[in-house]
Amino acid sequence: MKYISTRGDQSPKHFCDILLEGLAPDGGLYLPAHYPQVDDAALSRLRSVYQNQGYAELAFEVLSLYIDDIPSVDLMALCRKTYTTEVFGSPEIVPLRPLENGIWLEALSNGPTLAFKDMAMQLLGNLFEYELARRGEELNILGATSGDTGSAAEYAMRGKTGVRVFMTSPQGRMSPFQQAQMFSLMDDNIFNIAVDGVFDDCQDMVKAVSNDLDFKRQYKIGTVNSINWARLLAQVVYYFAGYFQATQNNTEKVSFTVPSGNFGNVCAGHVARMMGLPIARLVVATNENDVLDEFFKTGIYRVRSSADTHETSSPSMDISKASNFERFVFDLLGRDGASTKALFGDALGRVGCFDLEAHPAFSQVTRRYGFDSGKSTHADRLATIKDTWEHHGMMIDTHTADGVKVARAHVKSGVPMIVLETALPIKFAATIIEATGREPDRPAKFNGIEALPKRVVTMATDVQAIKAFIAGHCS
Ligand SMILES: *Cc1c(COP(=O)(O)O)cnc(C)c1O
Protein backbone atom coordinates (compact mmCIF):
# COMPACT_ATOMS: atom_id res chain seq x y z
CA MET A 1 0.00 0.00 0.00
CA LYS A 2 1.19 3.49 -0.92
CA TYR A 3 0.29 6.60 1.04
CA ILE A 4 -0.52 10.02 -0.37
CA SER A 5 -1.08 13.48 1.08
CA THR A 6 -4.50 15.15 1.30
CA ARG A 7 -2.92 18.24 -0.27
CA GLY A 8 -1.86 16.60 -3.47
CA ASP A 9 1.67 15.29 -2.91
CA GLN A 10 1.66 11.90 -4.59
CA SER A 11 5.27 10.87 -3.93
CA PRO A 12 4.74 7.29 -2.88
CA LYS A 13 5.46 6.40 0.73
CA HIS A 14 5.10 3.14 2.58
CA PHE A 15 3.62 2.59 6.00
CA CYS A 16 6.90 2.69 7.93
CA ASP A 17 7.97 5.90 6.16
CA ILE A 18 4.93 7.76 7.47
CA LEU A 19 4.81 5.88 10.81
CA LEU A 20 7.45 8.16 12.29
CA GLU A 21 6.39 11.31 10.42
CA GLY A 22 3.70 13.83 11.33
CA LEU A 23 2.26 15.93 8.53
CA ALA A 24 3.19 15.31 4.92
CA PRO A 25 5.82 17.76 3.57
CA ASP A 26 3.07 19.76 1.81
CA GLY A 27 1.21 20.24 5.11
CA GLY A 28 -1.43 17.63 4.34
CA LEU A 29 -2.33 14.42 6.15
CA TYR A 30 -1.46 10.96 4.90
CA LEU A 31 -4.10 8.57 3.61
CA PRO A 32 -3.79 5.26 1.79
CA ALA A 33 -3.90 5.64 -1.98
CA HIS A 34 -7.09 3.56 -1.89
CA TYR A 35 -9.24 1.74 0.66
CA PRO A 36 -8.90 -2.04 0.39
CA GLN A 37 -12.33 -3.59 -0.09
CA VAL A 38 -13.66 -6.23 2.26
CA ASP A 39 -16.29 -8.25 0.42
CA ASP A 40 -18.82 -10.63 1.92
CA ALA A 41 -16.46 -13.62 1.97
CA ALA A 42 -13.63 -11.59 3.47
CA LEU A 43 -15.97 -10.16 6.09
CA SER A 44 -17.08 -13.67 7.07
CA ARG A 45 -13.47 -14.71 7.37
CA LEU A 46 -12.66 -11.72 9.61
CA ARG A 47 -15.72 -12.51 11.73
CA SER A 48 -14.45 -16.00 12.30
CA VAL A 49 -10.91 -14.78 13.00
CA TYR A 50 -12.23 -12.49 15.75
CA GLN A 51 -14.54 -15.12 17.20
CA ASN A 52 -12.18 -18.07 17.05
CA GLN A 53 -8.74 -16.56 17.37
CA GLY A 54 -9.16 -13.16 18.95
CA TYR A 55 -8.72 -9.43 18.68
CA ALA A 56 -4.96 -9.49 18.09
CA GLU A 57 -5.42 -11.78 15.09
CA LEU A 58 -8.24 -9.57 13.76
CA ALA A 59 -5.97 -6.55 14.16
CA PHE A 60 -3.24 -8.37 12.25
CA GLU A 61 -5.65 -9.13 9.37
CA VAL A 62 -6.91 -5.54 9.08
CA LEU A 63 -3.45 -4.01 9.46
CA SER A 64 -2.01 -6.36 6.85
CA LEU A 65 -4.26 -4.76 4.24
CA TYR A 66 -2.42 -1.49 4.78
CA ILE A 67 1.11 -2.52 5.76
CA ASP A 68 3.44 -4.18 3.28
CA ASP A 69 6.80 -3.25 4.77
CA ILE A 70 6.75 -5.24 8.00
CA PRO A 71 7.13 -9.02 7.64
CA SER A 72 3.92 -10.86 8.58
CA VAL A 73 5.47 -12.80 11.43
CA ASP A 74 6.72 -9.58 12.98
CA LEU A 75 3.41 -7.75 12.53
CA MET A 76 1.54 -10.66 14.09
CA ALA A 77 3.95 -10.67 17.01
CA LEU A 78 3.46 -6.93 17.52
CA CYS A 79 -0.34 -7.32 17.52
CA ARG A 80 -0.20 -10.23 19.96
CA LYS A 81 2.16 -8.35 22.25
CA THR A 82 -0.22 -5.36 22.23
CA TYR A 83 -3.74 -6.73 22.55
CA THR A 84 -3.58 -9.01 25.56
CA THR A 85 -6.22 -9.84 28.14
CA GLU A 86 -3.76 -8.72 30.83
CA VAL A 87 -3.48 -5.20 29.38
CA PHE A 88 -7.09 -4.73 28.22
CA GLY A 89 -8.93 -6.69 30.88
CA SER A 90 -11.01 -9.15 28.82
CA PRO A 91 -10.51 -11.66 26.01
CA GLU A 92 -12.84 -9.64 23.74
CA ILE A 93 -10.56 -6.60 24.32
CA VAL A 94 -13.50 -4.32 23.33
CA PRO A 95 -16.57 -6.05 24.86
CA LEU A 96 -20.03 -4.89 23.83
CA ARG A 97 -22.78 -4.55 26.41
CA PRO A 98 -26.42 -3.55 25.98
CA LEU A 99 -27.57 -0.25 27.43
CA GLU A 100 -31.21 0.19 26.36
CA ASN A 101 -33.60 -0.06 23.37
CA GLY A 102 -31.15 -0.91 20.62
CA ILE A 103 -28.27 1.12 22.10
CA TRP A 104 -25.06 -0.71 22.98
CA LEU A 105 -21.82 0.41 24.57
CA GLU A 106 -18.53 -0.77 23.11
CA ALA A 107 -15.89 -0.64 25.85
CA LEU A 108 -12.69 0.88 24.53
CA SER A 109 -11.41 2.14 27.85
CA ASN A 110 -10.02 -0.75 29.80
CA GLY A 111 -6.40 -0.23 28.79
CA PRO A 112 -3.64 1.21 31.00
CA THR A 113 -4.95 4.80 31.07
CA LEU A 114 -8.67 4.07 30.97
CA ALA A 115 -9.38 5.92 27.73
CA PHE A 116 -9.86 4.67 24.17
CA LYS A 117 -6.58 6.23 23.07
CA ASP A 118 -4.78 3.22 24.57
CA MET A 119 -6.29 1.10 21.81
CA ALA A 120 -4.07 2.76 19.22
CA MET A 121 -1.27 4.10 21.34
CA GLN A 122 -0.29 0.75 22.85
CA LEU A 123 0.21 -0.58 19.34
CA LEU A 124 2.07 2.56 18.30
CA GLY A 125 4.53 2.13 21.17
CA ASN A 126 5.39 -1.34 19.97
CA LEU A 127 5.53 -0.29 16.30
CA PHE A 128 7.84 2.63 17.13
CA GLU A 129 10.20 0.48 19.17
CA TYR A 130 10.29 -2.11 16.40
CA GLU A 131 10.91 0.32 13.55
CA LEU A 132 13.47 2.44 15.44
CA ALA A 133 15.47 -0.67 16.33
CA ARG A 134 15.30 -1.83 12.72
CA ARG A 135 16.70 1.54 11.56
CA GLY A 136 19.09 2.01 14.45
CA GLU A 137 17.48 5.40 15.15
CA GLU A 138 16.08 7.34 18.07
CA LEU A 139 12.96 9.49 18.29
CA ASN A 140 11.91 12.30 20.59
CA ILE A 141 8.16 12.52 20.70
CA LEU A 142 6.85 16.01 21.29
CA GLY A 143 3.15 16.29 22.01
CA ALA A 144 0.36 18.42 23.37
CA THR A 145 -2.44 16.98 25.45
CA SER A 146 -5.54 18.04 27.29
CA GLY A 147 -5.33 14.78 29.19
CA ASP A 148 -6.03 11.49 27.51
CA THR A 149 -3.56 11.63 24.62
CA GLY A 150 -0.63 12.47 26.83
CA SER A 151 -1.18 9.76 29.35
CA ALA A 152 -1.91 7.19 26.65
CA ALA A 153 1.32 8.16 24.85
CA GLU A 154 3.38 8.06 28.00
CA TYR A 155 2.04 4.67 29.09
CA ALA A 156 2.68 3.34 25.59
CA MET A 157 6.26 4.65 25.37
CA ARG A 158 7.50 4.32 28.95
CA GLY A 159 10.60 2.22 29.15
CA LYS A 160 10.73 1.72 25.38
CA THR A 161 14.19 1.69 23.81
CA GLY A 162 15.02 4.55 21.46
CA VAL A 163 12.09 6.79 22.42
CA ARG A 164 11.69 9.82 24.68
CA VAL A 165 8.40 11.63 25.29
CA PHE A 166 8.13 15.39 25.88
CA MET A 167 4.49 16.05 26.68
CA THR A 168 3.05 19.53 27.13
CA SER A 169 -0.30 20.05 28.86
CA PRO A 170 -2.24 23.14 29.95
CA GLN A 171 -1.38 23.71 33.58
CA GLY A 172 -4.20 22.95 36.00
CA ARG A 173 -6.72 22.02 33.32
CA MET A 174 -6.57 18.25 33.56
CA SER A 175 -8.53 16.35 36.18
CA PRO A 176 -6.59 15.43 39.35
CA PHE A 177 -6.75 11.78 38.28
CA GLN A 178 -5.31 12.58 34.84
CA GLN A 179 -2.55 14.71 36.32
CA ALA A 180 -1.69 11.94 38.76
CA GLN A 181 -1.61 9.35 35.96
CA MET A 182 0.87 11.33 33.93
CA PHE A 183 2.95 13.12 36.51
CA SER A 184 3.52 10.07 38.69
CA LEU A 185 5.50 8.33 35.93
CA MET A 186 9.13 8.18 36.95
CA ASP A 187 10.52 6.58 33.79
CA ASP A 188 13.72 8.24 32.57
CA ASN A 189 12.37 8.62 29.04
CA ILE A 190 9.17 10.50 30.03
CA PHE A 191 9.10 14.31 30.48
CA ASN A 192 5.96 16.18 31.58
CA ILE A 193 5.79 19.90 30.81
CA ALA A 194 2.90 21.93 32.27
CA VAL A 195 2.40 25.06 30.17
CA ASP A 196 0.91 28.27 31.48
CA GLY A 197 -1.88 28.43 28.89
CA VAL A 198 -4.68 26.46 27.25
CA PHE A 199 -4.46 23.36 25.10
CA ASP A 200 -4.14 25.38 21.89
CA ASP A 201 -1.13 27.20 23.30
CA CYS A 202 0.48 23.81 23.88
CA GLN A 203 -0.38 22.74 20.37
CA ASP A 204 1.04 25.98 18.94
CA MET A 205 4.32 25.45 20.79
CA VAL A 206 4.59 21.93 19.43
CA LYS A 207 3.90 23.24 15.94
CA ALA A 208 6.46 26.00 16.25
CA VAL A 209 9.14 23.52 17.30
CA SER A 210 8.21 21.13 14.48
CA ASN A 211 8.27 23.97 11.95
CA ASP A 212 11.92 24.64 12.80
CA LEU A 213 13.18 22.01 10.40
CA ASP A 214 16.80 22.21 11.51
CA PHE A 215 15.88 21.70 15.12
CA LYS A 216 13.45 18.97 14.18
CA ARG A 217 16.12 17.11 12.25
CA GLN A 218 18.88 17.62 14.79
CA TYR A 219 16.77 16.38 17.70
CA LYS A 220 14.76 13.79 15.76
CA ILE A 221 11.43 15.27 16.78
CA GLY A 222 8.34 13.22 16.05
CA THR A 223 4.75 13.21 17.15
CA VAL A 224 2.00 10.88 18.27
CA ASN A 225 -0.90 13.26 17.79
CA SER A 226 -4.12 11.93 16.42
CA ILE A 227 -3.13 12.79 12.84
CA ASN A 228 -0.73 9.82 12.87
CA TRP A 229 -2.06 7.35 10.33
CA ALA A 230 -0.98 4.31 12.36
CA ARG A 231 -3.20 5.45 15.22
CA LEU A 232 -6.14 5.89 12.96
CA LEU A 233 -5.54 2.50 11.38
CA ALA A 234 -5.38 0.76 14.76
CA GLN A 235 -8.77 2.29 15.56
CA VAL A 236 -10.36 0.85 12.42
CA VAL A 237 -10.05 -2.61 14.00
CA TYR A 238 -12.52 -2.04 16.82
CA TYR A 239 -15.25 -0.96 14.39
CA PHE A 240 -14.98 -4.45 12.92
CA ALA A 241 -14.95 -6.04 16.39
CA GLY A 242 -18.00 -4.01 17.44
CA TYR A 243 -19.83 -4.97 14.28
CA PHE A 244 -19.09 -8.69 14.76
CA GLN A 245 -20.35 -8.60 18.33
CA ALA A 246 -23.58 -6.81 17.44
CA THR A 247 -24.54 -8.93 14.42
CA GLN A 248 -25.02 -12.57 13.45
CA ASN A 249 -24.39 -12.22 9.72
CA ASN A 250 -23.18 -9.75 7.13
CA THR A 251 -26.62 -8.69 5.90
CA GLU A 252 -27.13 -6.76 9.14
CA LYS A 253 -26.10 -3.15 9.51
CA VAL A 254 -25.12 -1.23 12.60
CA SER A 255 -24.63 2.45 13.37
CA PHE A 256 -22.00 4.04 15.60
CA THR A 257 -22.17 7.17 17.71
CA VAL A 258 -18.74 8.57 18.43
CA PRO A 259 -17.88 11.18 21.08
CA SER A 260 -15.69 13.41 18.94
CA GLY A 261 -13.01 16.04 19.26
CA ASN A 262 -10.24 15.89 16.69
CA PHE A 263 -12.28 13.59 14.45
CA GLY A 264 -9.72 10.79 14.77
CA ASN A 265 -12.00 8.17 16.26
CA VAL A 266 -14.92 8.71 13.93
CA CYS A 267 -12.55 9.04 10.95
CA ALA A 268 -11.49 5.46 11.64
CA GLY A 269 -15.19 4.57 11.39
CA HIS A 270 -15.30 6.35 8.05
CA VAL A 271 -12.34 4.28 6.86
CA ALA A 272 -14.02 1.04 8.04
CA ARG A 273 -17.18 2.05 6.20
CA MET A 274 -15.22 2.89 3.03
CA MET A 275 -13.70 -0.61 3.22
CA GLY A 276 -17.20 -2.06 3.08
CA LEU A 277 -18.06 -2.68 6.73
CA PRO A 278 -21.88 -2.53 6.79
CA ILE A 279 -22.27 0.69 8.78
CA ALA A 280 -25.56 2.53 8.31
CA ARG A 281 -24.76 5.77 10.15
CA LEU A 282 -21.74 7.39 11.74
CA VAL A 283 -23.08 9.88 14.26
CA VAL A 284 -20.62 12.55 15.37
CA ALA A 285 -21.33 13.66 18.95
CA THR A 286 -19.79 16.92 20.17
CA ASN A 287 -19.97 18.87 23.40
CA GLU A 288 -20.39 22.65 23.60
CA ASN A 289 -17.37 22.88 21.28
CA ASP A 290 -19.55 22.13 18.31
CA VAL A 291 -17.27 22.87 15.35
CA LEU A 292 -18.12 19.50 13.84
CA ASP A 293 -21.84 19.51 14.62
CA GLU A 294 -22.04 22.90 12.94
CA PHE A 295 -20.31 21.55 9.83
CA PHE A 296 -22.50 18.49 9.50
CA LYS A 297 -25.64 20.61 9.96
CA THR A 298 -24.70 23.60 7.79
CA GLY A 299 -21.66 22.85 5.62
CA ILE A 300 -19.76 25.64 7.37
CA TYR A 301 -16.47 24.68 8.97
CA ARG A 302 -15.43 27.51 11.28
CA VAL A 303 -12.45 27.02 13.56
CA ARG A 304 -12.70 28.73 16.92
CA SER A 305 -10.19 30.97 18.64
CA SER A 306 -8.86 29.77 21.96
CA ALA A 307 -11.03 32.46 23.60
CA ASP A 308 -14.06 30.83 21.97
CA THR A 309 -13.12 27.33 23.06
CA HIS A 310 -15.21 26.27 26.03
CA GLU A 311 -13.76 24.46 28.98
CA THR A 312 -16.25 21.67 29.53
CA SER A 313 -16.80 18.61 31.68
CA SER A 314 -15.90 16.42 28.69
CA PRO A 315 -12.51 18.08 28.24
CA SER A 316 -11.00 15.62 25.76
CA MET A 317 -13.53 16.92 23.25
CA ASP A 318 -12.66 20.60 23.87
CA ILE A 319 -11.20 21.46 20.51
CA SER A 320 -11.11 24.62 18.43
CA LYS A 321 -10.44 22.76 15.19
CA ALA A 322 -10.65 19.07 14.36
CA SER A 323 -7.22 18.06 13.15
CA ASN A 324 -8.28 14.88 11.35
CA PHE A 325 -11.22 16.45 9.59
CA GLU A 326 -9.16 17.22 6.50
CA ARG A 327 -9.00 13.49 5.77
CA PHE A 328 -12.76 13.23 5.44
CA VAL A 329 -13.03 16.41 3.38
CA PHE A 330 -10.38 15.04 0.99
CA ASP A 331 -12.56 11.97 0.40
CA LEU A 332 -15.70 14.10 0.22
CA LEU A 333 -14.14 16.24 -2.53
CA GLY A 334 -13.37 13.16 -4.60
CA ARG A 335 -9.79 13.04 -3.32
CA ASP A 336 -8.97 16.32 -5.01
CA GLY A 337 -5.75 17.46 -3.33
CA ALA A 338 -5.80 20.93 -4.90
CA SER A 339 -9.29 21.69 -3.59
CA THR A 340 -8.43 20.31 -0.16
CA LYS A 341 -5.34 22.50 -0.11
CA ALA A 342 -7.40 25.53 -1.08
CA LEU A 343 -9.71 24.94 1.89
CA PHE A 344 -7.29 23.85 4.61
CA GLY A 345 -4.08 25.48 3.44
CA ASP A 346 -5.52 28.78 2.21
CA ALA A 347 -9.07 29.57 3.36
CA LEU A 348 -8.63 28.40 6.96
CA GLY A 349 -5.34 30.24 7.26
CA ARG A 350 -6.81 33.44 5.80
CA VAL A 351 -10.30 33.69 7.25
CA GLY A 352 -10.59 30.75 9.64
CA CYS A 353 -13.53 29.13 7.90
CA PHE A 354 -14.94 27.66 4.72
CA ASP A 355 -18.44 26.95 3.57
CA LEU A 356 -19.36 23.86 1.57
CA GLU A 357 -23.13 24.30 1.82
CA ALA A 358 -23.50 25.16 -1.85
CA HIS A 359 -20.90 22.60 -2.96
CA PRO A 360 -22.45 19.61 -4.74
CA ALA A 361 -20.42 17.29 -2.50
CA PHE A 362 -22.09 18.51 0.68
CA SER A 363 -25.32 16.63 0.00
CA GLN A 364 -23.21 13.44 -0.08
CA VAL A 365 -22.13 13.84 3.55
CA THR A 366 -25.20 12.05 4.81
CA ARG A 367 -26.44 10.25 1.71
CA ARG A 368 -23.23 8.67 0.53
CA TYR A 369 -20.97 8.80 3.58
CA GLY A 370 -23.60 8.16 6.27
CA PHE A 371 -22.71 11.00 8.63
CA ASP A 372 -25.09 12.57 11.14
CA SER A 373 -24.29 14.71 14.13
CA GLY A 374 -25.54 16.07 17.41
CA LYS A 375 -24.41 18.09 20.37
CA SER A 376 -24.53 17.73 24.12
CA THR A 377 -24.15 20.23 26.95
CA HIS A 378 -23.10 20.02 30.59
CA ALA A 379 -26.75 19.73 31.63
CA ASP A 380 -27.29 16.92 29.09
CA ARG A 381 -24.20 15.15 30.38
CA LEU A 382 -25.37 15.29 33.99
CA ALA A 383 -28.87 14.11 33.09
CA THR A 384 -27.54 11.25 30.96
CA ILE A 385 -25.05 10.04 33.57
CA LYS A 386 -27.73 10.19 36.27
CA ASP A 387 -30.26 8.42 34.10
CA THR A 388 -28.03 5.55 32.95
CA TRP A 389 -26.95 5.07 36.56
CA GLU A 390 -30.46 5.11 38.01
CA HIS A 391 -32.19 3.11 35.29
CA HIS A 392 -29.48 0.72 34.15
CA GLY A 393 -27.06 0.65 37.09
CA MET A 394 -24.35 1.66 34.64
CA MET A 395 -21.95 4.46 35.32
CA ILE A 396 -20.61 6.16 32.20
CA ASP A 397 -18.02 8.86 31.81
CA THR A 398 -18.74 12.39 30.63
CA HIS A 399 -17.57 11.87 27.02
CA THR A 400 -19.49 8.64 26.65
CA ALA A 401 -22.50 10.49 28.08
CA ASP A 402 -22.26 13.00 25.23
CA GLY A 403 -22.36 9.99 22.91
CA VAL A 404 -25.36 8.37 24.61
CA LYS A 405 -27.28 11.65 24.63
CA VAL A 406 -26.77 12.11 20.89
CA ALA A 407 -27.30 8.40 20.11
CA ARG A 408 -30.76 8.51 21.68
CA ALA A 409 -31.81 11.06 19.09
CA HIS A 410 -30.51 8.96 16.18
CA VAL A 411 -31.31 5.35 17.04
CA LYS A 412 -33.52 3.58 14.47
CA SER A 413 -35.42 0.38 15.10
CA GLY A 414 -33.75 -2.71 13.67
CA VAL A 415 -30.29 -1.14 13.48
CA PRO A 416 -28.12 -1.60 16.57
CA MET A 417 -26.63 1.73 17.65
CA ILE A 418 -23.18 1.25 19.14
CA VAL A 419 -21.90 4.09 21.30
CA LEU A 420 -18.13 4.04 21.70
CA GLU A 421 -17.24 4.26 25.38
CA THR A 422 -14.19 6.52 25.21
CA ALA A 423 -13.18 6.73 28.88
CA LEU A 424 -14.02 5.31 32.30
CA PRO A 425 -15.88 7.54 34.79
CA ILE A 426 -13.09 7.53 37.39
CA LYS A 427 -11.08 9.87 35.14
CA PHE A 428 -13.75 12.54 35.51
CA ALA A 429 -14.96 11.85 39.04
CA ALA A 430 -16.05 15.39 39.94
CA THR A 431 -18.76 15.47 37.26
CA ILE A 432 -19.90 11.93 38.07
CA ILE A 433 -20.35 12.94 41.70
CA GLU A 434 -22.20 16.07 40.61
CA ALA A 435 -24.56 13.90 38.54
CA THR A 436 -25.10 10.90 40.79
CA GLY A 437 -23.86 11.86 44.26
CA ARG A 438 -21.56 8.85 44.15
CA GLU A 439 -17.88 8.29 43.69
CA PRO A 440 -17.25 6.18 40.54
CA ASP A 441 -15.53 2.80 40.89
CA ARG A 442 -11.78 2.91 40.74
CA PRO A 443 -9.79 -0.02 39.33
CA ALA A 444 -7.61 -1.28 42.18
CA LYS A 445 -4.34 -0.50 40.43
CA PHE A 446 -5.16 3.22 40.61
CA ASN A 447 -5.76 3.36 44.37
CA GLY A 448 -4.02 6.34 45.90
CA ILE A 449 -2.30 7.61 42.74
CA GLU A 450 -3.18 11.23 43.52
CA ALA A 451 -0.85 11.04 46.53
CA LEU A 452 2.18 9.75 44.61
CA PRO A 453 5.19 12.02 44.03
CA LYS A 454 4.94 14.05 40.80
CA ARG A 455 7.56 14.64 38.11
CA VAL A 456 6.67 17.72 36.02
CA VAL A 457 8.26 21.03 35.02
CA THR A 458 6.26 24.21 34.46
CA MET A 459 6.92 26.54 31.57
CA ALA A 460 5.60 29.77 30.00
CA THR A 461 4.28 29.58 26.44
CA ASP A 462 7.80 30.11 25.20
CA VAL A 463 9.11 28.21 22.19
CA GLN A 464 12.76 28.93 23.04
CA ALA A 465 12.29 27.53 26.52
CA ILE A 466 10.89 24.24 25.31
CA LYS A 467 13.60 23.90 22.69
CA ALA A 468 16.24 24.45 25.35
CA PHE A 469 14.55 21.88 27.59
CA ILE A 470 14.51 19.27 24.83
CA ALA A 471 18.11 19.97 23.85
CA GLY A 472 19.15 19.66 27.48
CA HIS A 473 17.56 16.24 27.85
CA CYS A 474 18.69 14.59 24.63
CA SER A 475 22.03 13.02 25.19
C1 LIG B 1 -9.61 11.89 22.62
C2 LIG B 1 -10.94 11.64 23.21
C3 LIG B 1 -12.13 11.90 22.51
C4 LIG B 1 -12.12 12.51 21.12
O1 LIG B 1 -11.59 11.66 20.16
P1 LIG B 1 -11.13 12.23 18.72
O2 LIG B 1 -10.44 11.11 18.09
O3 LIG B 1 -10.22 13.39 19.02
O4 LIG B 1 -12.37 12.67 18.02
C5 LIG B 1 -13.32 11.58 23.10
N1 LIG B 1 -13.38 11.07 24.35
C6 LIG B 1 -12.27 10.81 25.06
C7 LIG B 1 -12.39 10.27 26.43
C8 LIG B 1 -11.01 11.08 24.52
O5 LIG B 1 -9.91 10.83 25.23
The ligand as a MOL file (V3000), in Angstrom:
LIG
                    3D

  0  0  0     0  0            999 V3000
M  V30 BEGIN CTAB
M  V30 COUNTS 15 15 0 0 0
M  V30 BEGIN ATOM
M  V30 1 C -9.6080 11.8930 22.6180 0
M  V30 2 C -10.9420 11.6420 23.2150 0
M  V30 3 C -12.1260 11.9000 22.5090 0
M  V30 4 C -12.1160 12.5150 21.1210 0
M  V30 5 O -11.5860 11.6640 20.1580 0
M  V30 6 P -11.1310 12.2320 18.7220 0
M  V30 7 O -10.4390 11.1090 18.0920 0
M  V30 8 O -10.2170 13.3890 19.0150 0
M  V30 9 O -12.3650 12.6690 18.0230 0
M  V30 10 C -13.3210 11.5820 23.0990 0
M  V30 11 N -13.3790 11.0670 24.3470 0
M  V30 12 C -12.2650 10.8140 25.0580 0
M  V30 13 C -12.3930 10.2680 26.4250 0
M  V30 14 C -11.0070 11.0830 24.5220 0
M  V30 15 O -9.9100 10.8340 25.2300 0
M  V30 END ATOM
M  V30 BEGIN BOND
M  V30 1 1 1 2
M  V30 2 1 2 3
M  V30 3 2 2 14
M  V30 4 1 3 4
M  V30 5 2 3 10
M  V30 6 1 4 5
M  V30 7 1 5 6
M  V30 8 2 6 7
M  V30 9 1 6 8
M  V30 10 1 6 9
M  V30 11 1 10 11
M  V30 12 2 11 12
M  V30 13 1 12 13
M  V30 14 1 12 14
M  V30 15 1 14 15
M  V30 END BOND
M  V30 END CTAB
M  END
